[in-house]
Amino acid sequence: MSDYYLLLGSNMGDREKNLRTAIQHIANKLGKVIAESSMYETEPWGKEDQAPFLNMAIQVESAFEPLVLLDKILQIQQEMGKSQTEHWGPRNIDIDILYCDDVVLNSEKLTIPHPRLYERNFALVPLIEIAGDFTDPVHQITVDEIYDRCTDKKEVYLYEN
């Protein structure tokens, strides 16, 4: 069994419902959801002329290897009708693998840890809530320390529904 840390995001439709539905699919198809962060409203990153996102991090215990888990995540996104017409554009659901235990993986299909995690407050803030003391296998510092060094100026707000 492996512990995965995933980031969920949505900025189209009923964003909160999209995240909850994704968590149900993950629990049914990937493994046991061990921890969930709060939801955070975040400014778009990369392409700024779009609606704000809701983001959250979850920890999942799964028996699947990373590339198999990625395929299953892509299936979940497809089943949920993921619509994204442009890179970093609006989408009803996005599920990213941030970490898998202390795995370091660089393949054409998947990179773990997520390569842009270190520069994105919208990923780090929810992750800190459930895994602030997790040690990054590449930099050998905690998620808290990564956040302290992050230069992203985008705001992340606790979502009050």
N, C-alpha and C positions, 0 to 999 in steps of 0.2 A: 504494500500500500504506500502511496505517496501523498504528501500534502501539497496541494496546488493553491496558489493565491491568484484569484481572477479579478479583473476589473470589468464591471458592467456599466454601460452607458446608453442613454436614450435622449433624443431631443425632438422626437416627432410623436404626435398622437398623445395618448395617455402615458406619459413617461413613467410614472410610478407603477402603473399596472404592467407596463412592458418589463420593468425590472423584476417585479414579483413573479410574472409569468416565466421569465428566464430562469429564475431561481427554482421554480417548480420543475421545469424541464431538466435543469442540471441535477437536482436531487433524484429525479426519476431515471436519468440516463447516464450520469457520470459517476455519482458516488454520494457519500454523506456530506451534507453541508454542515461544517463544524462551527463556523463563525460568520456573522454578517456585520458589516459596518452600518452606520447610519447612512441615509441618502444625503448627498451634497449637490447643491446647484452650482454649476460651474460655467465660466465663460468658455465659449468655443476656442479651440486651440488649432492653429494651422490655417484654418479658413474661418475668419471672424464674422462674416456677414451671414449669420444664421442664428437660430434660437439657442438659448442656453441649454446645457445638458443637465440631466440628473445622472450622477455617478455614485457607485458604491463598490466596495471590495468584499469578496467572500473568500472563505477558506473551505476547500473541498478535499475530502479524503477519497482517493480513487485508486483502483487497481490498474487503470489504463496507463500505458506508456505515453509520453508527451505527444508524439505524432498521431497516435490513435485518438487521444483526447482532443487534439485540435480538429481532427476530422469530425468528431462527434459535436464539437462546438459549432463548426460550420453548418452541420445538419440542423442543429437547434436554431441557429440564426435564419437559415433558409425556411424552416417550418414556421417560424414567427414572421415570415415575410420581410426579412431584412431588405430594406430599400436604401441603397446608397448609390447615387448616380455619379458622384465625383469623389476623388480622394479627399479625406477629412471632411466630407460634406455631411449634410443632415442624414440621420438614420433613426429608425425606430428601436433598434437594438444593436449593440456592439459588445462582444465578449472577448477580452484579451487575457492571455496567460501572462502573468507577471513573473511568477516563480513556480518552480517545482522542486521542493526540498532544496538541496544544494547543487542541483543540476546546472551545468553550463552547456548549452547546446547552440551550435551555429550551423543551421542547414538552410538550404534555399527556401524551405517551406516555413521554418520556425526558428526563432532565436529566443533563448531563455538564458538569463533574465531578459524581460522585454527591453529592447534596445533604447527606447525613448523614456523609460520609467524615470530615469535620473533627472530629466528636465521638465517634468510635468506635475505641477501641484495637484491637478485634478485626480491623479492616480495616487500620489504619495499621501495626501491628507486622509482619504478613507483607509488606505493600507495601514497607516500609523495606528488607527483606531483598533485594528485587530491583530497587527503584527509589528508594532513599533520596534520591538527588540529583536526581530528577525535579522540575522546577519547575511548580507548580500554575499553570494559566493564569488563574485568577481572582485569587488572592492574591499571585502572583509571589514565592512562597517555596517552599522544597523540602519534600518529604514529611517529611524529618527535622525540619524546623522546625515543620511542622504538628503533628507528634507532640509536640514539646517544648511547644507551646502548648495541646495538648488537655487538657481538664479531666476526661475520663472516668477513673473510679477502678476500673473493672472489670479484673480480672487476665487476663493472656494468658500461657499456659505453652507452652513448646516441647513438642510431643507426642512421647512416647517409646513407640513401639509394641512 
